[in-house]
C-alpha cells in the first residue's frame, strides 16, 4: 500500500477506491459488504470439551508468562552497561 495517508478499499488485490477520511472509507466499506449479501458464519455455538478448554487456558497462560518474562530477569551482578 502506498504510504500517503489515504485509506483504501481493496477487492481481489485491486484498489477500488481511496479516501482521505477513515470515517468515509468505513461507511463505503459497510455499504459494499451489505450490497454483496455477505453473511458471516455464527461461531458462538461452538462448545469446547472441558479438557480442551483446560488445555487452551494452560497454553494461553504459558504464552503470557514467556511474553512478560523479560520484566523479571535478574539485574544483579557484574556486567551491564559500562559497569564492572
C-alpha positions in Angstrom: 0.0 0.0 0.0 1.2 3.5 -0.7 2.2 5.4 2.4 0.3 8.6 1.5 -2.1 8.9 4.4 -5.1 7.6 2.5 -7.5 4.8 3.3 -8.0 2.2 0.6 -10.8 -0.3 -0.2 -9.3 -3.3 -1.9 -11.0 -6.2 -3.6 -9.2 -9.2 -5.1 -5.9 -7.4 -4.9 -7.0 -4.3 -6.7 -7.6 -0.8 -5.2 -11.2 0.0 -5.7 -11.5 3.4 -4.0 -9.4 5.6 -1.8 -10.4 8.1 0.9 -8.7 10.7 3.0 -11.2 10.2 5.8 -11.3 6.9 7.8 -15.0 7.5 8.6 -15.9 7.8 4.9 -13.9 4.8 4.0 -15.6 2.7 6.7 -19.0 3.9 5.6 -18.4 2.9 2.0 -16.9 -0.4 3.1 -20.1 -1.2 5.0 -22.2 -0.3 2.0 -20.2 -2.6 -0.2 -20.4 -5.5 2.3 -24.2 -5.1 2.7 -24.6 -4.9 -1.0 -22.7 -8.1 -1.6 -25.0 -10.1 0.6 -22.2 -11.5 2.7 -23.3 -13.1 6.0 -20.6 -14.1 8.5 -20.8 -17.6 10.0 -22.2 -17.9 13.5 -19.3 -19.4 15.5 -20.7 -18.7 19.0 -22.3 -22.1 19.3 -19.0 -24.0 19.4 -18.6 -25.6 22.8 -15.3 -26.8 23.9 -14.7 -30.1 25.7 -13.7 -29.3 29.3 -10.3 -31.0 28.7 -9.7 -28.9 25.6 -10.7 -25.7 27.4 -8.3 -26.5 30.2 -5.5 -27.1 27.7 -6.2 -23.8 25.9 -6.2 -21.9 29.2 -2.9 -23.5 30.1 -1.3 -22.7 26.7 -2.5 -19.1 26.9 -1.1 -18.6 30.4 2.2 -20.1 29.3 2.4 -17.7 26.3 1.7 -14.7 28.6 4.4 -15.9 31.1 7.1 -16.1 28.4 5.9 -12.8 26.8 6.3 -11.0 30.1 9.4 -12.8 31.3 11.8 -10.1 30.4 10.3 -8.0 33.2 11.6 -10.4 35.8 15.2 -11.0 34.8 17.9 -10.7 37.4 19.5 -7.3 37.4 22.3 -8.1 39.9 25.9 -8.9 39.3 28.7 -7.8 37.1 28.2 -6.6 33.5 25.6 -4.4 32.0 26.2 -1.0 30.6 29.7 0.1 31.4 29.5 -1.5 34.9 32.0 -3.8 36.5 
